[in-house]
Structure formats: structure tokens, C-alpha cells
Amino acid sequence: MRIKFFAVLSLILIAMTSCKDVLEDITDCVGESAFTTMKHEASASNAREVTFTIAYIGSHTVSSVDWDFGDGSTQNVKGLTVTHTYSAPETANVSANVHLADVCSFEIKKSVTIP
């Protein structure tokens, strides 16, 4: 009976510790996303060529960004800046999945009007 009790108690302690770590990671990730914005700027020579930049002022390192430009095109980059050329006028819902090294990933979105 004692062995069962200690086995159950051990499982409960392991589960509580594991859940705490997961909860802290989620909380950290939500907090880190608050330090992140997406900026965009159209080229002076071609309004359909847009440079997107992730501005991050948190305490971790951005390892990569998965971009979805809202027109069916995607791209993974190691830096914070990427340039994309749209083929036609549209309102694109751009998203960036930002990966922080050894911490977490989070998504930010922005609607961009392409003339």
C-alpha cells in the first residue's frame, strides 16, 4: 500500500512540475510577443515591392521568422527583414511566426493594402 501511495504521489509531483514549466513557457511567450511589432514599407520605385521588418525589443534572440505574405507566398528567413513583391493590387493579410531561440514561437499579423 505504501508503494502505491508513493508512486501516485511521485506522479502527481512530476505532473505538477511539468505543467508549471509549460505554463511558464506560455506566459513567457505571450509576454515576449508584447515586445514585437511588424512594420512595412513600400519601395519608392515599385509600390508592390514591400519590405517587412520585425521589431523586437525583448530579452531573447529571434532565431527565424516564417512569413506568410497573404497571397499564397511564404518564406522562412533567419533575419528580421524580408522583401516581397506582390503581382497585383490587393489587401494582404500578412503573418509572421516569430521563433525565439530556445523559448517559444508566436504569430503577429498585419493587413497591408497593395496599390
Residue pairs with C-beta under 8 A, 6 or more apart in sequence:
25 103
25 104
26 104
28 103
28 104
29 100
29 103
29 104
29 105
29 106
30 106
31 58
32 58
32 59
32 60
32 100
32 103
32 104
32 106
33 98
33 106
33 108
35 56
35 57
35 58
36 54
36 55
36 56
36 57
36 58
36 98
36 106
36 108
37 54
37 55
37 108
38 52
38 53
38 54
38 55
38 94
38 96
38 108
38 109
38 110
39 52
39 53
39 55
40 50
40 51
40 52
40 53
40 94
40 110
40 112
41 50
41 51
41 53
42 48
42 49
42 50
42 51
42 115
43 49
43 50
43 51
46 85
47 114
47 115
48 85
48 86
48 87
48 88
48 89
48 114
48 115
49 83
49 84
49 85
49 86
50 83
50 84
50 85
50 86
50 112
50 114
51 81
51 82
51 83
52 67
52 81
52 82
52 83
52 84
52 94
52 96
53 80
53 81
54 62
54 65
54 80
54 81
54 96
54 98
54 108
55 80
56 62
56 80
56 98
58 100
60 100
60 101
60 102
60 103
61 100
61 101
62 80
62 98
62 99
62 100
62 101
63 78
63 99
63 100
63 101
64 76
64 77
64 78
64 99
65 76
65 77
65 79
65 80
65 82
65 96
65 97
65 98
65 99
66 74
66 75
66 76
66 96
66 97
66 99
67 74
67 75
67 76
67 77
67 82
67 84
67 94
67 95
67 96
68 74
68 94
68 95
68 96
68 97
69 75
69 84
69 86
69 92
69 94
70 90
70 92
70 93
70 94
70 95
70 112
71 86
71 87
71 90
71 92
73 84
75 82
75 84
86 92
86 114
88 114
89 114
89 115
90 113
90 114
91 111
91 112
91 113
91 114
92 111
92 112
92 113
92 114
93 109
93 110
93 111
94 109
94 110
94 111
94 112
95 107
95 108
95 109
95 110
96 107
96 108
96 109
97 105
97 106
97 107
98 105
98 106
98 107
98 108
99 105
